[in-house]
Amino acid sequence: MPYYLPSVVKLSLEDSSLDTITRRFWLPSIALFSAFLIVVSMARAQVPEPGFESIFDGKTLAGWHVSAKSNHSKTSGNKSGGRWVVEKGAIVGSQDIPGNGGIVITDKAFGNFEVVLEMNNDFGPDSGLFMRSTEEGSAYQAMIDYHAKGNLMGVYGERMQGKPNVRNFDFGDTVTEIRATNEGVPTVLPVLPQSWHYFWRHGQWNELRGRIVGNPPTITTWINGVKFMEMTDTEKRLPDTGGIALQVHGGGDSTKQFVRYRNIRVKLLD
């Protein structure tokens, strides 16, 4: 869905010739437009998209398995890969002991595809949506670093020396605060920081989406139907196919904080 208004609003708000009355007019307009986008994205989520197939049955981890081969599963010699269960129709992940995380990955490998899921994580754990992942967790990660100084839907090369590493915003100290940045790629932030708390619904289900095509791949990500990132890697770093995985990061103590994912669907683009 195109999201042109915030860019126009941003230019207008930075125009020093605008008086206070004009500014007071634009800010409520941003809120109204953001609310409109939320309603539209929620409505779209209720309509099945053609070509997408569910890869999570909402009841079991059938078609998935936990891998303890990633570097997030080596704390204190523990090889469990973290704690992954199905609760209330969602895959729920956490560390099983302090510091010990891991990934849950599909049994099936995918090449060119688009994956969409709904996320309702606690604000604190570091997670990620891995595309073309190996059992060791080498992957193109759509970041779900849902914590202070973290990021959603930037792209990071997991176990690939951090290449690529691109993002266009960071969280502040709270979930309602974001700060624009163009780290690694000049991609404009499509949602104004002051509009974020209207656009993102903490404590509710939000839609995240990633697409990967080609090798070196072009990767595109969306949040609630709005494109946040599009980048093309400069070299081939992984095989042409790999699993789709969800991560619980190692380190710290995330035994009482949880990541939650549901309605996971894939569309093959071959």
DASUL-V750404 format. One line per field, one symbol per residue. phi: phi as a letter, one per 20 degrees, with the letter a starting at -180 (. if undefined). psi: psi as a letter, one per 30 degrees, with the letter a starting at -180 (. if undefined). burial: # if it has 24 or more other C-alpha atoms within 12 Angstrom, else .. Layout:
phi: ???
psi: ???
burial: ???
//
This chain:
phi: .fcfggfffffffeffefeffffffffffgfffffffffffffffedgefnecfdbenccegncbeddeffeddflmfdfnndccdclmcfdcafecgnddrcdcffeecdeacccbdcbeferfecadedleefenfaeeefceeagmebdmfccefmclmdfbcacbcfefcfedccfbdenbeeffecfgfegfefddfncededbcccbnbgeedcccclndfdbbbdfebedcffcaedcdddfenmcdfdccdccblecccfdf
psi: kkifeeeeeeeeffjffkleeeefeeeeeeeeeeeeeeeeeeeeffjkkkfkkkgkffelgkfllkkgflgfggkggkgfgakjlkkhgkkkllkelkfjaalkkkekklcklkkklkkilljekkaljkkhklffgkljkjkhiilkgalkglkkjkghggkljklglkkbflffklkklijfkikkjfkkeffefeekikflklkkkkkkkljklkkkllkhfkkfkklklflkfllflllklkkjkllajhfgkkkkklhklkkkg.
burial: ..#.##..##..#............##..##.##..##..#...#........###.#..#..############..#########...#################..###################################################...#########...#######.....##########.####...##########..#################...##.############..##.###########...
//
